[in-house]
Amino acid sequence: MSSSNKMNFLWLMLTVLVFCALVKLGFWQNSRALEKELRLARIEQLKSQNPLSLQQVNLLAVNENINDMPVLIEGVFDELTTFLLDNQVNKGRLGYRVYQVLMAEQYAVLVNLGWVQGSINRQELPKIKPLSGKHYIHGNVRLIEVGIQLQEQVFSDVQWPLRIQQVELDKFSTLINRKLLPFVIYVEKNSEVGFEKNWQPIVMPPEKHRAYAFQWFSLAIAWIILMVWAKFGARKKSENNQNNNSPLKKEA
């Protein structure tokens, strides 16, 4: 393969690979928008549904999607086990989400009680009063997805309340010697139980995903135009310059 053909091949491969990557990102954002739209529609539909018990939700979890289902629970909070989820921002303020274990029926379930503001001093945890005694909890089921972890959570010297970086139910179960249900209950916003309720089932709306998709598709088109110009436009300009500087043209 000649040097010219090799350069053409590399140019073609680079153009196609980058174009395909940009288009793939655009389609991915579109699919995320569709997922969010379907979930929002489902949340609206579930609002008209009667709240379920933990036993009903646990049975449905085998065959159905239980995310966002409404629940009504009567249980007793374990005031000794309080978890503080770190790095939770609310209106520009850094704080924590407060979780406590609720014993309801024959189950133990982790409950998100809301947000509290943190201290400027990172070594100082917020002073909160854990809930105790029997409570009626109106809320919604939420399945927890463990994100990318830069460092694994290791609980060796445990002091309560316990600062955590992610909700990991299996590790928490081992820590408290009780099997937690594989989901978390988020207390509904108008409940007087707990702290400031600022959670959203969907953080990024579908419209934003579609805007990102448009940006990726636009970049893909711009990339093709740029590469075609770089290949053929620059060559044509070089040829014109050579023609203008040729000896025959100068003699004329």
VEXROMI-545130 format. One record per residue (C-alpha): residue in one letter; x, y, z. Coordinates in pm, whole numbers, plus 32768, in hexadecimal, padded with zeros to 4 digits. Example, Ala and Ser with C-alpha at 12.3 -4.5 7.8 and 13.67 -1.06 7.14 Angstrom:
a84CE7E3E830C
s85577F9682CA
END
This chain:
m800080008000
s808A81507F96
s80BA826B808D
s7F9A832C7FEF
n7EAB82068003
k7F0F81C3816B
m7EC3832A81CD
n7D728318811C
f7D1E81D881D6
l7D7A826C8327
w7CB083A682D9
l7B8182D2827F
m7B9E81F883B8
l7BC08325849F
t7A9883D583FC
v79B482A58412
l7A1682468576
v79E183A18607
f789D83CF8541
c7813828185BB
a787382D18725
l77C284228719
v768A838C867B
k76888273877D
l769383738896
g756E842987F7
f749C82EC87E3
w74FC8296894A
q747E83E889C4
n733C83B388FF
s730A825F89A3
r734582F98AFB
a723D84008AAD
l714682EE8A50
e719282318B92
k7152836C8C5F
e700983B28BA7
l6F8F82518BE9
r6FEE82688D58
l6F3F83B88D84
a6E0683298CE4
r6E1881FE8DCD
i6E4382DA8EFF
e6D08839A8E9E
q6C4F82528E72
l6CC381D08FC5
k6C3D83059076
s6ADD827C904C
q6B3F812A90DD
n6AFC80CD9246
p6C3B80B39316
l6CC47F56934E
s6D537EA9947F
l6EBC7E36948E
q6E497CCF946B
q6D8B7D20932B
v6EB27DDE929A
n6FA37CC792F3
l6EC57BC79243
l6E9E7CA3910E
a70177CD890FC
v70417B749078
n6F8F7BB68F2C
e6F417D2A8F13
n6FF17E7A8F0D
i6FB37F03906A
n706E804B9039
d6F9E817C90A5
m6E7F80AC9131
p6DC681599251
v6DD480B693A8
l6D3780E494FD
i6E01804F9619
e6DCF8036978F
g6F157FF09840
v70128045994B
f715580FF98FF
d729F807D9980
e732F81BD9A13
l748981229A34
t74C680F298BD
t74CD823A97FE
f7582826396B4
l75ED83B29621
l761F83B194A7
d773384AA945D
n775485B6934C
q75E28604931E
v75AA87659299
n7469882692D7
k743E898D9257
g75B689BB9249
r75EB893693A9
l76B087FB93F2
g761386FF94DA
y75A4859A9517
r747A84B894DA
v7409840C9617
y73B082999614
q732B81C79730
v72C8805B9751
l7154801D9787
m70D37ED79815
a6F817E9B9773
e6EBA7D589772
q6FCA7C4C9763
y70AF7D22968C
a71C97E1896BA
v71D37F2E95B6
l72AC80629587
v71E981A99581
n725D82F294E8
l71EA83FE95DC
g72628531951E
w73818626950D
v744486DF961B
q754E87EA95F2
g76B88793963B
s77CB885896E6
i78EC890E963E
n79CA88339715
r79CB86E3965E
q7A28862D979E
e78EA86A49847
l77A785E89803
p765486959823
k75AA86709972
i745F85C5992E
k736585189A0F
p731F83BA9989
l71B383539975
s713B82559A73
g6FFC819F9AC2
k6ED9814399DF
h6E8E820D98A5
y6DAB81FA9777
i6E778235963E
h6DE282A094F1
g6EE5828A93E0
n6F5F81EE92A0
v703E80C9924E
r7189811991AD
l728080209123
i73E6808A9164
e74E6807C904D
v764B807390CD
g771881638FF9
i7888816C8FA7
q795A815190E3
l7AB481EC90EB
q7AF381409236
e7A3D802092D7
q797E806B9417
v7A1B7FB6953B
f79717FC5968E
s7A707F649795
d7A54805B98B3
v78DE80A298AD
q785281CD9967
w76E9823E994E
p766C83009899
l773982639783
r77B18335965E
i778F82789514
q77EA82C393AA
q76E881DD930B
v75BD810F9376
e762B7FA39371
l75177ED4940D
d75D77D8C941B
k76F47E2C94DE
f76007EDF95C4
s754D7D95960A
t76947CF89679
l76E67E2B9748
i75A17E2B980F
n75717CAF9813
r741C7CCE9770
k73B47C7D960D
l733B7DBD956A
l723E7DB49452
p72DE7DF392FB
f724B7F5092D6
v722A80989394
i70EF814F93FB
y70F282C393AF
v700783829498
e6F0F845193CF
k6F4A85C893C1
n6E1E863D9489
s6E68855195AA
e6EBC85EC96FB
v6FA084C89749
g711385079718
f71CE862F9689
e71CA870C9553
k7139864B942C
n71EA86B692EF
w721385759229
q71A2855290C1
p71568403901C
i71F5848C8EDE
v731385848EFC
m734685CC8D89
p71FD85FD8CC7
p71C385608B6E
e71DA86B68AC6
k734286DD8B37
h739F85878AB0
r730885E4895F
a73CA872B8960
y750A8665899B
a74A985768883
f747E869D8796
q75D7871A87F8
w767985C887B1
f75CC85A78660
s7632870C8608
l779A86BE8665
a778F85898587
i771E8659845C
a781D876784A9
w792E865F84C2
i78DB85D38368
i78D9873082CF
l7A2387858376
m7ACF86458306
v7A508662819F
w7AC987C98190
a7C1787688229
k7C4086568126
f7BC186F57FE6
g7BAA8869802F
a7D0F888580A5
r7D8887B57F7D
k7CCC88907E85
k7D5D89C97F26
s7EBA89347F0E
e7E8788E17D9F
n7E0D8A437D56
n7F3F8AD37E02
q802089F47D35
n7F758A5E7BF3
n7F968BCB7C4C
n81078BA17C96
s81588ACC7B65
p82668B537A71
l81778B4D7949
k80828C2D79FE
k81978D1F7A5D
e820E8D3778F2
a80AE8D7E787F
END
